[in-house]
Each structure stands twice: as structure tokens, then as C-alpha cells.
Amino acid sequence: MATETPIDEPPESVGSALIASSERADEIFLEGPRSRLAEFLTLLRVMRDFLRGFRVLHFVGPCVTVFGSSRIKRDDPHYELARKMGAAIARLGFTVMTGGGPGIMEAANHGAKEVGGRSVGCTIELPSEQPANAYLDRCVRMHYFFVRKTLLVKYSYAFVVMPGGAGTLDELFEAVTLIQTGKIKNFPIVIMGTDYWKELIGFIDKMAQHGMIAASDLSLIYATDSVEEAISHIESKAIEPFGLKRVARIRRHFPWLGERGLSGL
């Protein structure tokens, strides 16, 4: 009877985990099983990402996260729509949270700052450097995409999805799936830029028609190009059901723990 020959772990896996650059660390993380020590070192890197995010974002207050492309320019109509939406979200009393980069993210943060609102970002390290935009009160830089996505969801009571690419789709369906499966509350998701998203909205309807999602899941997404309608939807589906109200006093933070407060909370 033949016996299985164990596959030895690559001898360089531990050393590579210790000295890897940020870009190489992701490749190592996803390349398959490694030594116990190498996996433990990766776990520490992930924990460091989460801890940094918790410390910076703990006091940002209830947020609405705006997703969208970093490639949209300032003369694009969707930039202006995102700026107006950011301002309206801030007036409603929420902190505007984005991925912290340019494009749609900058527009939403810009709108919040224009009306004296709170504006925060959660950026990501990329081989092609993506600078943080200039309209952030607080910004934390993550290494792992999944940590960043978790933080963008964790502090938010609603999600606004503007035109974007693969990353925006990932963020949209992450939020939908978490709500659909009961992992988070039934927070409102607003899709804006309906002409851009019309094929996607049609495909989501098709999924319901074929029984791939429940018909009731269609109510998880609200599509509009009206800032007023979007704000009304967020108000009725987030503020009222969850009893949100403006905080009357500033929450205490402890700088010796690396925590950072935010004025107006």
C-alpha cells in the first residue's frame, strides 16, 4: 500500500515573511500553506492593521460610507453629485466616510467639509501610490483590503454607491451580502448614477426572477439620482429605526492608547 509523502514547506517561507516588502507580503499571504511561524507573523500584521483602524476610527461617530471610483475627474457630473451627497449626509449629522482617495471619494469628503461636517478616510497601500485627498479630518492607512472593507462597514449606518469599477462592485456586494445573511443590521444601501448602473440593477432583478436571491432582497437597494430622495431614504431607514441622534457631548479618548478624538462628537 502506497504511503503519502508529506510536502515540505518552502524553507524560505519564514524568512520571506520577516523581510517581505508590503507588496510581496500580500503575495506570500495568498500563496498557500506556509510554516506555522510565517502564518503567525501574517496574523500579527493583520492584527496590527485592525488595531490601527480601531484606534483612529473609534471616535468618528455614526458614519455613512460613500463608495465610488478613484478615477472620476472633477469635471465629471458624478463628482458633483457625490460632492452634493457628501454635503447632505453631513448636514444630516453623519460623518462622511470614504476610502480616502481621489475621485468620488474626494468629492464626498469635499462636500462634507464645505458645510462644516466631519470627514474621514480609510485608505489602502497600493503598488501605484494613491494619495489621501485633502478633505479628511482623520485618515487611517490599511495594508490589507479585507481589513479596510471591514472598517468601511463597521462604523456606518448607511452606504451610498456611486459609479465605480471592480472595487466598488466588491464593496457594494459585500454590504448587500452582510445584510442579506444577517451579519449586520438592515442598513440602507443607495445606488446613485442610475444610468451607469442600469445593467447591474437589471441583473439584480434577474437574479430574483431566477430565484438566486429572494424577491425581498430587492428592497435592500434603493436606486435614485436625487440627493433629496437619497437623504430621505437614509433618514427613514437609518436614523429612525436605530434611534440615532446628535451627540451632545464630546466622547473622551485616551491618547496614551493611540486613540484620536474628533471635534464635534
N, C-alpha and C positions, 0 to 999 in steps of 0.2 A: 504494500500500500504506500503510495507516494505521500510524502510529507511536504507541507508548505514551507517554503523558505522565507523567513521574515525579511522584509525590505528595510534596510538600514536607513536611518535618517541621514540627510546630507550633512557631512561633517562641518560644513561652513555655515549651517543654519543659525547656530548660536552667535557666532562672531558677526555674521551679517546683520542680525537683529540689533546687536550692540552698536555697530558703527554705521548703519544704513542712513542715507540721506532721507529727507522727508518723502521724496518721490519714490525712492527704492523701497521704503518701509511699507507702502501700500502694496507693492508688487509681492513682497515677501509675505505679507499678511494673507494674501489671497492665493498663494501658490500651492496650498495643500498642507497636510500634516507636517509639523516640524518637531523639534525637540521640545521637551517639557519646559525647559528654561526659556527657549525662544518664544513659546506661546505665552509664558508668564510675563515676559518683557513686553509683548504686544498688549496683554491685558493692562499692564501698568500705563502704557501710552494711552489706551482708551480711557482709563480712569482719570488720567491727567486732563484729557480733553473735557470730560464731563465735569470734573471739579472746577476747571477754569470757567466753564459756562455757567455752572450753578452760582459761583461767587459773583460774577459780573451781572447776571440777569435776574437774580433773586428778587431785587427790589424795583424792577422796571414797571410793576403794576400790570393790571389786565391789559392784554395786547390784542390787536388784530394784525395778523400776518398777511402781507401782500407778496404774492409770488409773481414772477414775470421775468422776461428776458433781460440779460445784461447788454444785449446788442442794439436795443432800440435807442435811436438818437433823439436829441432834444427837440428837433423839428417834426417828429412823428406825432400824429394826433393821439396815439396811445400813451405817449409820455405825458401829454397834457391831461388826459383822462386820469392817469394814475396820480398825477400831482393833485388834481381836484379831489380825488378819492382820499388821498392821504390827509388833506386838509379837513375833509368832512369827518373822517374817522377820529382825528384829533379833537375836533370840536365836540364830538360825542363823548369825549372823556377817556378814550382809549389811548394807549401808547401804540404808535405805528412801529411794527417790527418787519424787517425785510432781511434778505441775505446780505445786505450792506454794500453791495457793489454798485456799478453804474446802471444805466438804462432805466427800466421800470422801477428797480429798487431805489435808485437815486430819486426818481420822480416822486414816489410815495413819501420818502423821508423828507424831501424838499417841501412838499405840501404841508406836512406836519409842522415843520419848523417855521414856515411862513405865518402860521396862525398861532404861534407860541405853544405848540403841542410838544409832546415827548416823542423822541425818535431814537430807535435802537437798531443795531445790525448784528448779524451773526454771519461772519464771512468764512471763506474756506481757502486753505492753501492750495494753490494750483501751480503746475509747471509754468504755465503762462500767467504771470502775476496779474491778479485782479485787485486793483486798489480799492480801499473803502471809500465811499462817497463822502462829501464834505458836510452832510446834513445830519450827523449822528451825535446824540448825547452820550451814548455808550456803544462800544463795539467790542465784540469778542471774536477771536480768530480760531477756527477749528481746523484740525488736521483730517479727521475722518468725516466723510459725507453723512454716514448714518447718525453720527452724534449731532451734527448740525441739523439734520432733519428733525431729530427728536426735540431739540431745543426750540426750533421754529414752531413746533406743535405744542410743546409743554406749556408755554406761557400765554397761549392765545385762546380767545373765546369765539373767534370767527376767522375765516380765511377768504381772501379776495384773490382771484386768479386772473391775471392779465395775460395778454398774448406772450407766448414764450416757446421754448423748444423742448428737448428731451428732459431737461432738468425740471422744468415747470410741470410737465406731464407727470413726472415721478412724484413731485410734491403734491399735486392735485390728487392722484390716486392713492397716495399714502394717507392723506387726510380722509378721503372717502372710505377707504378700507378700514381704518381705525374706527370710524363712526359706525360703519356697516356691521362690524363684528363686535361692537360694544366695548371696545378698548378705551374709547374716550366718549364723552357726552355727545349729544346730538347738536354739535355746534354748526352754525350756518356756514355754507360754502357758496360764495358768489362768484360766478364767472362773468367777466366783463370783456368786451371786444367780441360781440356775438357773431359778427360776420367772419372773423378769423376762426372762431371755434365751432362754426355751424356744422361742419362734418363730424366733429367729435361729439357734439351734442346729439346729432342724429345717430351716431354709432352707439351711444349710451342707451338711446331709445331702442335700438335694435337688440342690444343685449337683454333688455327687459322683455321684448317681444319673443325672444327665443328662450326665455326662462333662465338665462345665465345670471341675472340678478333679479331680485324681487321688484315687482311694479312699484312698491312703496319706496324703494331705494331712489327712484327718480326724484322724490321730494327732497333728497339730501342736497341737491344742487339747484341754485336759483340763478338764472341767466338774465342779464339786463345790461344795457349801456347807460342807464340813468343813475347818476350819483344819488339822487334823491330816493329812488326806489331801492337801491342797494342799502343805503343807510337805514331806511325804514324797515327793511327785512332784517338787518343786523339788530336793530333796536328791539324788534318784536321777538326774534328767535334767540337772542343772546342776553340782552340787558334784562328784559322782563322775566324770562324763565329762570335765570340764575341769580336774580336779585342783586345785580351789580349796582353799585352806587359810588359816587365820588368819595375818595378817602379824605377825611377832614384833617388828619394829622400825618406828619412825616414818620414813616416807619424807621425804627432805629436799626442802624447797621454797625458792624464791628470791623473797622479797618484792619485790626490785627489778625483777622481771619481771611483777609484778602477781599472782603466784601466792599462793594461800592454802591452808595446810595444814589438816588436820582431825585432832583428837586421837584417839588410839587406832588409827591406821593405821601 
